């Protein structure tokens, strides 16, 4: 089987990764128009989904807003508790590190006074 003159040959060590088909180099071209169409489709789908969710919600608008407010308050309270807990843990770790540093400093000073090196 013979290859036509305008067909590309298999890759070898000196190939730079550009193949030629019918005498023209192959390059990747991104079509921004297609990407824009896809993004517009995603946006329209999200809007339709949000509208359907509002139409088929089990409660009225007032009930839904009240439920959302209640949930936000509950999450906010829980979040404050988490931040306070984290602050306490960080404070305890800082205090422990300070105590260890003071003990280490005392050992180094005592060793220096005795003329010894400490590792």
Secondary structure, DSSP 8 states (H G I E B T S, - for coil): ----TTS-----TT--S--EETTEE------HHHHHHHHHHHHHHHHHHHHHHHHT-SS-HHHHHHHHHHHHHHHHHHHHHHHHHHHHHHHHHHHHHHHHHHHHHHHHHHHHHHT----
